[in-house]
Every structure is written in structure tokens, then in C-alpha cells.
Amino acid sequence: MAEKNAKATQDKKKELEAELKALEERLGTAFSRVKDDVEGQVERTRNSVSPAWWVRRYPGYVLAAAVVAGFLIAPRRQRTARRYNKEASPERTQTVMHAPGTADLITGEIKRLLMRKATNFLVDKIEETIDRNFAPKKKREP
């Protein structure tokens, strides 16, 4: 009887060890899958905030954004005039804003329209990129 119990215990032990090994393998597979997903998400996040990545990936859009930023940030052109007399010196130099003419008005309007178009274009492209990169993904089925 003792031999029968010992054999049953040994069989149960082998069965439990096999089950434990199968569970460890499944756990290892699930862990490596989660690790790969997290590493991929970290890389995507790192790229999304890296200016170098944006320049390499979308050079045209970055150039357009730089032009738009340049138009927004650049000060209006000013002309420097000196009083034309014998005692003209740098201390007596005046900054004079010229009166806007027709060409200035047309240029300003074109600049405003280009800025609006460029801004809308960039916003659309950024929204598409965000939707594509950060949209909820379908769950994997085991």
C-alpha cells in the first residue's frame, strides 16, 4: 500500500511540475509581449517629441512651419533716416516707419493668406499624425 501511495505521489509531483513549467512558459511569453509593447510605445513617444525625428520624417512640413514662425516673429521692416545737415551724427539718427503703399498692402494680405493656409495645413498634418500614431489599437487575441 505504501508503494502505491508513493507512486501516486510521484505521478502527482510530475504532473504538477509539468503544469508549473507550462505556466512559466506562458507567463514568460506574456511578459515579453508586454515588454515589447512598452518599448515600442516609449520609442514612439520619444520620437514624437524629438525635433530631429520630425525634421528627418517631415522636412517639408518643418520648413513650412519655420517660414510661418519667421513671418510671425520677424519685426516689421523699418527704415533708418538721417537728417541731412552738416552736424548729422549717429546720435541724431531717427527710425522712420514708411507709410504703407499699395504694394505693402498687397504683400501683407498675401502674407496673411499664406500664413493661414500654412497653419491649416500643418494643423491637419499634425492631427493626422497623432491619430495614426496614438489611436487605440485593436487588442491581440491569444
C-alpha positions in Angstrom: 0.0 0.0 0.0 2.9 2.3 0.9 4.4 1.7 -2.6 1.1 2.6 -4.3 0.8 5.9 -2.3 4.5 6.7 -3.1 3.9 6.0 -6.8 0.7 8.1 -6.8 2.6 10.9 -5.1 5.4 10.7 -7.6 3.0 10.8 -10.5 1.2 13.8 -9.0 4.5 15.6 -8.5 5.5 15.1 -12.1 2.1 16.3 -13.3 2.3 19.4 -11.1 5.9 20.1 -12.3 4.8 19.8 -16.0 1.9 22.2 -15.2 4.2 24.6 -13.5 6.6 24.6 -16.4 3.7 25.3 -18.9 2.6 28.2 -16.7 6.1 29.6 -16.6 6.4 29.5 -20.4 3.0 31.2 -20.8 4.0 33.9 -18.3 7.4 34.4 -20.0 5.7 34.8 -23.4 3.1 37.3 -22.0 5.9 39.2 -20.2 8.0 39.5 -23.3 4.9 40.7 -25.3 4.1 43.4 -22.7 7.8 44.4 -22.7 7.9 44.7 -26.5 4.7 46.8 -26.4 6.0 49.1 -23.8 9.4 49.6 -25.5 7.6 50.4 -28.8 5.4 52.9 -27.1 8.4 54.5 -25.4 10.2 54.8 -28.7 7.1 56.3 -30.4 6.8 58.8 -27.6 10.5 59.7 -27.7 10.3 60.2 -31.4 7.2 62.4 -31.2 9.0 65.0 -29.0 12.3 64.8 -30.9 12.8 67.8 -33.3 15.4 65.8 -35.2 12.9 63.0 -35.8 10.4 65.5 -37.2 12.9 67.1 -39.5 14.0 63.7 -40.9 10.5 62.4 -41.2 8.7 65.6 -42.5 11.3 68.0 -43.8 8.8 70.0 -45.9 6.3 70.5 -43.1 9.1 71.6 -40.7 10.4 74.1 -43.3 6.8 75.4 -43.8 6.5 75.8 -40.0 9.8 77.6 -39.8 8.7 80.0 -42.6 5.4 80.6 -40.8 7.2 81.2 -37.5 9.6 83.5 -39.2 6.8 85.6 -40.6 5.1 85.8 -37.2 8.2 86.6 -35.2 10.1 88.9 -37.6 9.6 92.5 -36.8 8.2 94.9 -39.4 10.9 96.4 -41.6 12.0 99.9 -40.6 13.9 102.4 -42.4 16.6 104.5 -40.8 16.9 108.1 -42.0 19.4 110.7 -41.1 18.8 114.3 -41.0 20.8 115.7 -43.8 22.7 118.6 -42.4 26.3 119.3 -41.5 26.1 118.0 -38.0 24.4 114.7 -38.7 25.7 112.1 -36.3 24.6 108.6 -35.3 23.0 110.0 -32.1 20.7 112.1 -34.2 19.6 109.1 -36.4 15.8 108.6 -36.5 13.9 105.4 -37.1 11.0 106.2 -39.5 8.2 103.9 -40.4 7.3 104.3 -44.0 3.7 104.8 -44.9 2.1 101.7 -46.3 1.6 101.8 -50.1 -0.4 99.6 -52.4 2.5 97.1 -52.7 2.8 96.9 -48.9 -0.9 96.3 -48.5 -0.9 93.5 -51.2 2.2 91.9 -49.7 0.7 92.0 -46.3 -2.5 90.4 -47.5 -0.7 87.7 -49.4 1.5 87.0 -46.3 -1.6 86.8 -44.1 -3.3 84.3 -46.5 -0.2 82.2 -46.9 0.1 82.1 -43.1 -3.5 81.0 -42.7 -3.1 78.2 -45.4 0.2 77.0 -43.9 -1.2 77.0 -40.4 -4.3 75.0 -41.5 -2.1 72.6 -43.5 0.2 72.0 -40.6 -2.6 71.5 -38.1 -4.2 68.9 -40.4 -1.0 67.0 -40.8 -0.2 67.0 -37.1 -3.7 65.8 -36.3 -3.4 63.0 -38.9 0.0 62.0 -37.4 -1.4 62.0 -33.9 -4.4 59.9 -35.0 -2.2 57.5 -36.8 0.4 57.1 -34.0 -1.7 57.3 -30.9 -5.1 55.8 -31.9 -6.3 52.9 -29.8 -5.0 49.7 -31.2 -7.0 46.5 -31.6 -6.4 44.0 -28.8 -4.5 40.9 -29.7 -6.3 37.7 -29.3 -4.3 34.9 -27.6 
